Amino acid sequence: MVEEEKYYLHPSNLFVSGKECWVNTVLGSCVSVCLYDEKLKVGGINHYMLPFWNGEGLESPRYGNIAINRLIEELVKFGSSRTNMVAKIFGGGKVLNDVNSFHIGERNIAVAYKILGEEKIPVIASSTGGDRGRKIIFNPLTGVVLQKYLNKR
C-alpha cells in the first residue's frame, strides 16, 4: 500500500500540483486561498500574512496581492484557464487581543475577495474571520479542503 504524500505549507509560500497529496497549513490572521480546476484536476494553495505589498523591498508571496496572483499564474502554467478555476478562502481570524492589530485578518480576507472578483474566479466555499485559528488540509487533485478549528489558549 502506497502512503499518500503530505506537505506542510509555511507562511509566504504556495503549492500547486495535479497529483494525489495533502497540503496542510495553520492559519490565524493569515489567509489561504485554494484554487481548483475541476477539468484538469489541478489545484493550488497559498498562505499569506499581510494584504498588500507596498512596492518596497522584495515582491513576496507573504502579501495577499502577490500570493493570489502568483497562485493564479502557476495554475495557468499547468494549463488551467481562469474560467475553469474555483476558489475557497480560509483564515483571517482575529486571534490576537491587540487593539492595535490594524484588522489584519479582515484586510487579508478582503484582498482575496477583491482579486478573485476582479479575475472572475468564483468563491464556492469559505471559512473566514472569527476569533479562532484553523488548520486546513488541501488535496490539489480533488480540490477537497478539510478544516479543524484550533482551541484558544
CYANA upper distance limits for C-alpha pairs under 8 A (distance plus 0.5 A):
  4 GLU  CA     20 GLU  CA      7.54
  4 GLU  CA     21 CYS  CA      6.23
  4 GLU  CA     22 TRP  CA      7.92
  5 GLU  CA     20 GLU  CA      7.84
  5 GLU  CA     21 CYS  CA      5.27
  5 GLU  CA     22 TRP  CA      6.87
  6 LYS  CA     21 CYS  CA      6.22
  6 LYS  CA     22 TRP  CA      5.29
  6 LYS  CA     23 VAL  CA      6.31
  6 LYS  CA     24 ASN  CA      8.19
  7 TYR  CA     21 CYS  CA      8.23
  7 TYR  CA     22 TRP  CA      6.76
  7 TYR  CA     23 VAL  CA      5.19
  7 TYR  CA     24 ASN  CA      6.81
  8 TYR  CA     23 VAL  CA      6.21
  8 TYR  CA     24 ASN  CA      5.54
  8 TYR  CA     25 THR  CA      6.36
  9 LEU  CA     13 ASN  CA      6.95
  9 LEU  CA     14 LEU  CA      7.43
  9 LEU  CA     15 PHE  CA      7.86
  9 LEU  CA     23 VAL  CA      7.00
  9 LEU  CA     24 ASN  CA      6.50
  9 LEU  CA     25 THR  CA      5.70
  9 LEU  CA     46 ASN  CA      8.29
  9 LEU  CA     47 HIS  CA      7.74
 10 HIS  CA     25 THR  CA      7.24
 10 HIS  CA     47 HIS  CA      7.57
 11 PRO  CA     47 HIS  CA      5.61
 11 PRO  CA     48 TYR  CA      6.39
 11 PRO  CA     49 MET  CA      7.27
 11 PRO  CA     62 ARG  CA      7.27
 12 SER  CA     46 ASN  CA      7.97
 12 SER  CA     47 HIS  CA      6.12
 12 SER  CA     48 TYR  CA      5.65
 12 SER  CA     49 MET  CA      7.34
 12 SER  CA     60 SER  CA      7.69
 12 SER  CA     61 PRO  CA      5.49
 12 SER  CA     62 ARG  CA      4.42
 12 SER  CA     63 TYR  CA      7.94
 12 SER  CA     67 ALA  CA      8.15
 13 ASN  CA     46 ASN  CA      6.36
 13 ASN  CA     47 HIS  CA      6.34
 13 ASN  CA     48 TYR  CA      7.82
 13 ASN  CA     61 PRO  CA      6.72
 13 ASN  CA     62 ARG  CA      7.68
 13 ASN  CA     67 ALA  CA      8.28
 14 LEU  CA     44 GLY  CA      7.68
 14 LEU  CA     45 ILE  CA      6.05
 14 LEU  CA     46 ASN  CA      4.56
 14 LEU  CA     47 HIS  CA      6.91
 14 LEU  CA     61 PRO  CA      8.27
 14 LEU  CA     67 ALA  CA      7.91
 14 LEU  CA     71 LEU  CA      7.39
 15 PHE  CA     23 VAL  CA      8.48
 15 PHE  CA     44 GLY  CA      5.89
 15 PHE  CA     45 ILE  CA      5.92
 15 PHE  CA     46 ASN  CA      6.96
 16 VAL  CA     42 VAL  CA      7.91
 16 VAL  CA     43 GLY  CA      6.20
 16 VAL  CA     44 GLY  CA      4.51
 16 VAL  CA     45 ILE  CA      7.08
 16 VAL  CA     71 LEU  CA      8.16
 16 VAL  CA     74 GLU  CA      7.39
 16 VAL  CA     75 LEU  CA      7.43
 16 VAL  CA    140 PRO  CA      7.51
 17 SER  CA     42 VAL  CA      6.26
 17 SER  CA     43 GLY  CA      6.32
 17 SER  CA     44 GLY  CA      6.88
 17 SER  CA    140 PRO  CA      6.31
 17 SER  CA    141 LEU  CA      7.68
 18 GLY  CA     40 LEU  CA      8.41
 18 GLY  CA     41 LYS  CA      6.47
 18 GLY  CA     42 VAL  CA      4.64
 18 GLY  CA     43 GLY  CA      6.86
 18 GLY  CA    140 PRO  CA      6.50
 18 GLY  CA    141 LEU  CA      5.62
 19 LYS  CA     42 VAL  CA      8.00
 19 LYS  CA    140 PRO  CA      7.29
 19 LYS  CA    141 LEU  CA      5.84
 20 GLU  CA    139 ASN  CA      7.31
 20 GLU  CA    140 PRO  CA      7.47
 20 GLU  CA    141 LEU  CA      5.87
 20 GLU  CA    142 THR  CA      8.45
 21 CYS  CA    139 ASN  CA      6.26
 21 CYS  CA    140 PRO  CA      7.47
 21 CYS  CA    141 LEU  CA      7.90
 22 TRP  CA    137 ILE  CA      6.68
 22 TRP  CA    138 PHE  CA      6.01
 22 TRP  CA    139 ASN  CA      5.34
 22 TRP  CA    140 PRO  CA      7.91
 23 VAL  CA    137 ILE  CA      5.89
 23 VAL  CA    138 PHE  CA      5.57
 23 VAL  CA    139 ASN  CA      6.94
 24 ASN  CA    135 LYS  CA      7.56
 24 ASN  CA    136 ILE  CA      6.02
 24 ASN  CA    137 ILE  CA      4.68
 24 ASN  CA    138 PHE  CA      6.75
 25 THR  CA     47 HIS  CA      8.25
 25 THR  CA    135 LYS  CA      6.33
 25 THR  CA    136 ILE  CA      6.18
 25 THR  CA    137 ILE  CA      7.20
 26 VAL  CA    133 GLY  CA      7.80
 26 VAL  CA    134 ARG  CA      6.29
 26 VAL  CA    135 LYS  CA      4.91
 26 VAL  CA    136 ILE  CA      6.94
 27 LEU  CA     31 VAL  CA      6.94
 27 LEU  CA     32 SER  CA      8.15
 27 LEU  CA     90 PHE  CA      8.40
 27 LEU  CA     91 GLY  CA      6.00
 27 LEU  CA     92 GLY  CA      7.95
 27 LEU  CA     93 GLY  CA      8.43
 27 LEU  CA    133 GLY  CA      6.02
 27 LEU  CA    134 ARG  CA      5.69
 27 LEU  CA    135 LYS  CA      6.74
 27 LEU  CA    136 ILE  CA      8.38
 28 GLY  CA     91 GLY  CA      6.64
 28 GLY  CA     92 GLY  CA      6.71
 28 GLY  CA     93 GLY  CA      5.89
 28 GLY  CA     94 LYS  CA      7.63
 28 GLY  CA     95 VAL  CA      6.44
 28 GLY  CA    105 GLY  CA      8.35
 28 GLY  CA    132 ARG  CA      7.46
 28 GLY  CA    133 GLY  CA      4.89
 28 GLY  CA    134 ARG  CA      7.07
 29 SER  CA     49 MET  CA      7.74
 29 SER  CA     91 GLY  CA      6.70
 29 SER  CA     92 GLY  CA      4.61
 29 SER  CA     93 GLY  CA      5.13
 29 SER  CA     94 LYS  CA      6.36
 29 SER  CA     95 VAL  CA      7.01
 29 SER  CA    104 ILE  CA      6.85
 29 SER  CA    105 GLY  CA      4.79
 29 SER  CA    108 ASN  CA      8.12
 29 SER  CA    133 GLY  CA      8.09
 30 CYS  CA     47 HIS  CA      7.27
 30 CYS  CA     48 TYR  CA      6.15
 30 CYS  CA     49 MET  CA      5.11
 30 CYS  CA     50 LEU  CA      7.59
 30 CYS  CA     91 GLY  CA      6.37
 30 CYS  CA     92 GLY  CA      5.79
 30 CYS  CA     93 GLY  CA      8.04
 30 CYS  CA    104 ILE  CA      8.48
 30 CYS  CA    105 GLY  CA      6.82
 30 CYS  CA    108 ASN  CA      7.35
 31 VAL  CA     47 HIS  CA      6.27
 31 VAL  CA     48 TYR  CA      6.14
 31 VAL  CA     49 MET  CA      7.29
 31 VAL  CA     89 ILE  CA      7.67
 31 VAL  CA     90 PHE  CA      6.16
 31 VAL  CA     91 GLY  CA      5.03
 31 VAL  CA     92 GLY  CA      5.79
 31 VAL  CA    105 GLY  CA      7.98
 31 VAL  CA    108 ASN  CA      6.71
 31 VAL  CA    109 ILE  CA      7.22
 32 SER  CA     45 ILE  CA      6.95
 32 SER  CA     46 ASN  CA      5.67
 32 SER  CA     47 HIS  CA      5.04
 32 SER  CA     48 TYR  CA      6.99
 32 SER  CA     89 ILE  CA      6.48
 32 SER  CA     90 PHE  CA      5.84
 32 SER  CA     91 GLY  CA      6.96
 33 VAL  CA     45 ILE  CA      6.15
 33 VAL  CA     46 ASN  CA      6.18
 33 VAL  CA     47 HIS  CA      7.70
 33 VAL  CA     68 ILE  CA      7.62
 33 VAL  CA     87 ALA  CA      7.18
 33 VAL  CA     88 LYS  CA      6.33
 33 VAL  CA     89 ILE  CA      5.22
 33 VAL  CA     90 PHE  CA      7.05
 33 VAL  CA    112 ALA  CA      7.79
 34 CYS  CA     43 GLY  CA      7.70
 34 CYS  CA     44 GLY  CA      6.15
 34 CYS  CA     45 ILE  CA      4.88
 34 CYS  CA     46 ASN  CA      7.33
 34 CYS  CA     87 ALA  CA      6.05
 34 CYS  CA     88 LYS  CA      5.60
 34 CYS  CA     89 ILE  CA      6.89
 34 CYS  CA    138 PHE  CA      8.14
 34 CYS  CA    143 GLY  CA      8.37
 35 LEU  CA     43 GLY  CA      5.93
 35 LEU  CA     44 GLY  CA      5.76
 35 LEU  CA     45 ILE  CA      6.89
 35 LEU  CA     71 LEU  CA      8.29
 35 LEU  CA     72 ILE  CA      8.23
 35 LEU  CA     85 MET  CA      6.78
 35 LEU  CA     86 VAL  CA      6.17
 35 LEU  CA     87 ALA  CA      5.09
 35 LEU  CA     88 LYS  CA      7.10
 35 LEU  CA    143 GLY  CA      8.08
 36 TYR  CA     41 LYS  CA      7.78
 36 TYR  CA     42 VAL  CA      6.47
 36 TYR  CA     43 GLY  CA      4.71
 36 TYR  CA     44 GLY  CA      7.05
 36 TYR  CA     85 MET  CA      5.89
 36 TYR  CA     86 VAL  CA      5.95
 36 TYR  CA     87 ALA  CA      6.99
 36 TYR  CA    140 PRO  CA      7.47
 36 TYR  CA    142 THR  CA      8.45
 36 TYR  CA    143 GLY  CA      6.00
 37 ASP  CA     41 LYS  CA      6.14
 37 ASP  CA     42 VAL  CA      5.98
 37 ASP  CA     43 GLY  CA      6.67
 37 ASP  CA     80 SER  CA      7.07
 37 ASP  CA     81 SER  CA      8.47
 37 ASP  CA     84 ASN  CA      5.95
 37 ASP  CA     85 MET  CA      5.16
 37 ASP  CA     86 VAL  CA      7.11
 37 ASP  CA    143 GLY  CA      8.47
 38 GLU  CA     42 VAL  CA      7.59
 38 GLU  CA     84 ASN  CA      7.56
 38 GLU  CA     85 MET  CA      7.93
 38 GLU  CA    142 THR  CA      8.13
 38 GLU  CA    143 GLY  CA      8.23
 39 LYS  CA     84 ASN  CA      7.54
 40 LEU  CA     79 GLY  CA      8.33
 40 LEU  CA     80 SER  CA      7.31
 41 LYS  CA    140 PRO  CA      7.94
 41 LYS  CA    141 LEU  CA      5.68
 41 LYS  CA    142 THR  CA      6.91
 41 LYS  CA    143 GLY  CA      8.41
 42 VAL  CA     75 LEU  CA      7.90
 42 VAL  CA     78 PHE  CA      8.17
 42 VAL  CA     80 SER  CA      8.38
 42 VAL  CA    140 PRO  CA      6.14
 42 VAL  CA    141 LEU  CA      5.89
 42 VAL  CA    142 THR  CA      8.17
 42 VAL  CA    143 GLY  CA      8.36
 43 GLY  CA     75 LEU  CA      7.53
 43 GLY  CA    139 ASN  CA      8.11
 43 GLY  CA    140 PRO  CA      4.58
 43 GLY  CA    141 LEU  CA      6.80
 43 GLY  CA    142 THR  CA      8.29
 43 GLY  CA    143 GLY  CA      6.80
 44 GLY  CA     71 LEU  CA      7.16
 44 GLY  CA     75 LEU  CA      7.60
 44 GLY  CA    140 PRO  CA      6.36
 45 ILE  CA     71 LEU  CA      7.61
 45 ILE  CA    138 PHE  CA      8.01
 46 ASN  CA     67 ALA  CA      6.88
 46 ASN  CA     68 ILE  CA      7.69
 46 ASN  CA     71 LEU  CA      7.32
 47 HIS  CA     61 PRO  CA      8.40
 47 HIS  CA     62 ARG  CA      7.82
 47 HIS  CA     67 ALA  CA      8.02
 48 TYR  CA     61 PRO  CA      6.80
 48 TYR  CA     62 ARG  CA      5.09
 48 TYR  CA     63 TYR  CA      6.01
 48 TYR  CA     64 GLY  CA      6.02
 48 TYR  CA     67 ALA  CA      7.00
 49 MET  CA     62 ARG  CA      5.79
 49 MET  CA     63 TYR  CA      6.55
 49 MET  CA     64 GLY  CA      7.69
 49 MET  CA    108 ASN  CA      8.05
 50 LEU  CA     62 ARG  CA      6.84
 50 LEU  CA     63 TYR  CA      5.31
 50 LEU  CA     64 GLY  CA      6.57
 50 LEU  CA    104 ILE  CA      7.18
 50 LEU  CA    107 ARG  CA      8.47
 50 LEU  CA    108 ASN  CA      6.68
 51 PRO  CA     63 TYR  CA      5.75
 51 PRO  CA     64 GLY  CA      5.06
 51 PRO  CA     65 ASN  CA      6.91
 51 PRO  CA    104 ILE  CA      7.87
 51 PRO  CA    107 ARG  CA      6.47
 51 PRO  CA    108 ASN  CA      5.18
 51 PRO  CA    111 VAL  CA      6.56
 52 PHE  CA     63 TYR  CA      5.71
 52 PHE  CA     64 GLY  CA      6.31
 52 PHE  CA     65 ASN  CA      6.01
 52 PHE  CA     66 ILE  CA      8.10
 52 PHE  CA    111 VAL  CA      8.36
 53 TRP  CA     59 GLU  CA      7.38
 53 TRP  CA     60 SER  CA      8.09
 53 TRP  CA     63 TYR  CA      5.97
 53 TRP  CA     64 GLY  CA      8.22
 53 TRP  CA     65 ASN  CA      7.38
 53 TRP  CA     66 ILE  CA      7.60
 55 GLY  CA     59 GLU  CA      7.64
 59 GLU  CA     66 ILE  CA      7.54
 60 SER  CA     66 ILE  CA      6.88
 60 SER  CA     67 ALA  CA      7.85
 61 PRO  CA     65 ASN  CA      8.40
 61 PRO  CA     66 ILE  CA      5.63
 61 PRO  CA     67 ALA  CA      4.61
 61 PRO  CA     68 ILE  CA      8.41
 61 PRO  CA     70 ARG  CA      8.08
 62 ARG  CA     66 ILE  CA      8.07
 62 ARG  CA     67 ALA  CA      7.18
 63 TYR  CA     67 ALA  CA      6.47
 64 GLY  CA     68 ILE  CA      6.34
 64 GLY  CA    108 ASN  CA      7.12
 64 GLY  CA    111 VAL  CA      7.03
 64 GLY  CA    112 ALA  CA      7.44
 65 ASN  CA     69 ASN  CA      6.82
 65 ASN  CA    111 VAL  CA      7.29
 65 ASN  CA    112 ALA  CA      8.26
 65 ASN  CA    115 ILE  CA      7.77
 66 ILE  CA     70 ARG  CA      6.55
 67 ALA  CA     71 LEU  CA      6.59
 68 ILE  CA     72 ILE  CA      6.81
 68 ILE  CA    112 ALA  CA      7.75
 68 ILE  CA    115 ILE  CA      7.97
 69 ASN  CA     73 GLU  CA      6.70
 69 ASN  CA    115 ILE  CA      8.46
 70 ARG  CA     74 GLU  CA      6.58
 71 LEU  CA     75 LEU  CA      6.90
 72 ILE  CA     76 VAL  CA      6.80
 72 ILE  CA     82 ARG  CA      8.07
 73 GLU  CA     77 LYS  CA      6.80
 74 GLU  CA     78 PHE  CA      7.09
 75 LEU  CA     79 GLY  CA      7.18
 75 LEU  CA     80 SER  CA      5.98
 75 LEU  CA     81 SER  CA      8.35
 76 VAL  CA     80 SER  CA      5.05
 76 VAL  CA     81 SER  CA      6.47
 76 VAL  CA     82 ARG  CA      7.98
 80 SER  CA     84 ASN  CA      7.40
 80 SER  CA     85 MET  CA      7.97
 81 SER  CA     85 MET  CA      7.25
 82 ARG  CA    119 GLU  CA      7.86
 82 ARG  CA    120 LYS  CA      8.14
 82 ARG  CA    121 ILE  CA      7.08
 83 THR  CA    120 LYS  CA      8.04
 83 THR  CA    121 ILE  CA      7.42
 85 MET  CA    121 ILE  CA      6.55
 85 MET  CA    122 PRO  CA      8.08
 86 VAL  CA    121 ILE  CA      6.18
 86 VAL  CA    122 PRO  CA      5.78
 86 VAL  CA    123 VAL  CA      6.56
 86 VAL  CA    124 ILE  CA      7.02
 87 ALA  CA    116 LEU  CA      8.39
 87 ALA  CA    121 ILE  CA      7.14
 87 ALA  CA    122 PRO  CA      6.52
 87 ALA  CA    123 VAL  CA      5.07
 87 ALA  CA    124 ILE  CA      6.49
 87 ALA  CA    125 ALA  CA      7.63
 88 LYS  CA    123 VAL  CA      6.07
 88 LYS  CA    124 ILE  CA      6.44
 88 LYS  CA    125 ALA  CA      5.30
 88 LYS  CA    126 SER  CA      5.82
 89 ILE  CA    109 ILE  CA      8.29
 89 ILE  CA    112 ALA  CA      8.01
 89 ILE  CA    123 VAL  CA      7.86
 89 ILE  CA    125 ALA  CA      7.15
 89 ILE  CA    126 SER  CA      5.10
 89 ILE  CA    127 SER  CA      6.91
 89 ILE  CA    128 THR  CA      7.50
 90 PHE  CA    126 SER  CA      6.18
 90 PHE  CA    127 SER  CA      5.41
 90 PHE  CA    128 THR  CA      5.67
 90 PHE  CA    136 ILE  CA      8.48
 91 GLY  CA    105 GLY  CA      7.94
 91 GLY  CA    109 ILE  CA      8.11
 91 GLY  CA    127 SER  CA      7.06
 91 GLY  CA    128 THR  CA      5.28
 91 GLY  CA    129 GLY  CA      6.80
 91 GLY  CA    133 GLY  CA      7.55
 91 GLY  CA    134 ARG  CA      7.05
 92 GLY  CA    104 ILE  CA      7.90
 92 GLY  CA    105 GLY  CA      4.23
 92 GLY  CA    106 GLU  CA      6.43
 92 GLY  CA    107 ARG  CA      8.48
 92 GLY  CA    108 ASN  CA      6.61
 92 GLY  CA    109 ILE  CA      6.31
 92 GLY  CA    128 THR  CA      6.02
 92 GLY  CA    129 GLY  CA      5.48
 92 GLY  CA    130 GLY  CA      8.31
 93 GLY  CA    105 GLY  CA      5.87
 93 GLY  CA    106 GLU  CA      8.03
 93 GLY  CA    128 THR  CA      6.94
 93 GLY  CA    129 GLY  CA      4.65
 93 GLY  CA    130 GLY  CA      5.50
 93 GLY  CA    131 ASP  CA      5.76
 93 GLY  CA    132 ARG  CA      6.46
 93 GLY  CA    133 GLY  CA      6.73
 94 LYS  CA    103 HIS  CA      8.06
 94 LYS  CA    104 ILE  CA      8.49
 94 LYS  CA    105 GLY  CA      6.54
 94 LYS  CA    129 GLY  CA      7.08
 94 LYS  CA    130 GLY  CA      6.61
 94 LYS  CA    131 ASP  CA      5.27
 94 LYS  CA    132 ARG  CA      7.52
 95 VAL  CA    131 ASP  CA      5.61
 95 VAL  CA    132 ARG  CA      6.25
 95 VAL  CA    133 GLY  CA      7.09
 96 LEU  CA    101 SER  CA      8.00
103 HIS  CA    107 ARG  CA      6.74
104 ILE  CA    108 ASN  CA      6.48
105 GLY  CA    109 ILE  CA      6.76
105 GLY  CA    129 GLY  CA      7.36
106 GLU  CA    110 ALA  CA      6.68
106 GLU  CA    129 GLY  CA      7.37
107 ARG  CA    111 VAL  CA      6.75
108 ASN  CA    112 ALA  CA      7.10
109 ILE  CA    113 TYR  CA      7.09
109 ILE  CA    128 THR  CA      7.63
109 ILE  CA    129 GLY  CA      8.40
110 ALA  CA    114 LYS  CA      6.59
111 VAL  CA    115 ILE  CA      6.57
112 ALA  CA    116 LEU  CA      6.52
113 TYR  CA    117 GLY  CA      6.31
113 TYR  CA    123 VAL  CA      8.36
114 LYS  CA    118 GLU  CA      6.71
115 ILE  CA    119 GLU  CA      6.65
116 LEU  CA    120 LYS  CA      6.47
116 LEU  CA    121 ILE  CA      5.64
116 LEU  CA    122 PRO  CA      7.51
116 LEU  CA    123 VAL  CA      8.08
117 GLY  CA    121 ILE  CA      6.64
117 GLY  CA    122 PRO  CA      7.66
132 ARG  CA    149 TYR  CA      7.04
132 ARG  CA    150 LEU  CA      6.62
132 ARG  CA    151 ASN  CA      7.33
132 ARG  CA    152 LYS  CA      6.80
133 GLY  CA    149 TYR  CA      6.47
133 GLY  CA    150 LEU  CA      5.66
133 GLY  CA    151 ASN  CA      8.04
133 GLY  CA    152 LYS  CA      8.34
134 ARG  CA    147 GLN  CA      7.15
134 ARG  CA    148 LYS  CA      6.16
134 ARG  CA    149 TYR  CA      5.00
134 ARG  CA    150 LEU  CA      5.88
135 LYS  CA    147 GLN  CA      6.22
135 LYS  CA    148 LYS  CA      5.73
135 LYS  CA    149 TYR  CA      6.89
135 LYS  CA    150 LEU  CA      7.42
136 ILE  CA    145 VAL  CA      7.11
136 ILE  CA    146 LEU  CA      6.04
136 ILE  CA    147 GLN  CA      4.96
136 ILE  CA    148 LYS  CA      6.96
137 ILE  CA    145 VAL  CA      6.04
137 ILE  CA    146 LEU  CA      5.59
137 ILE  CA    147 GLN  CA      7.00
138 PHE  CA    143 GLY  CA      7.31
138 PHE  CA    144 VAL  CA      6.37
138 PHE  CA    145 VAL  CA      5.00
138 PHE  CA    146 LEU  CA      7.05
139 ASN  CA    143 GLY  CA      5.96
139 ASN  CA    144 VAL  CA      5.87
139 ASN  CA    145 VAL  CA      7.02
140 PRO  CA    144 VAL  CA      7.94
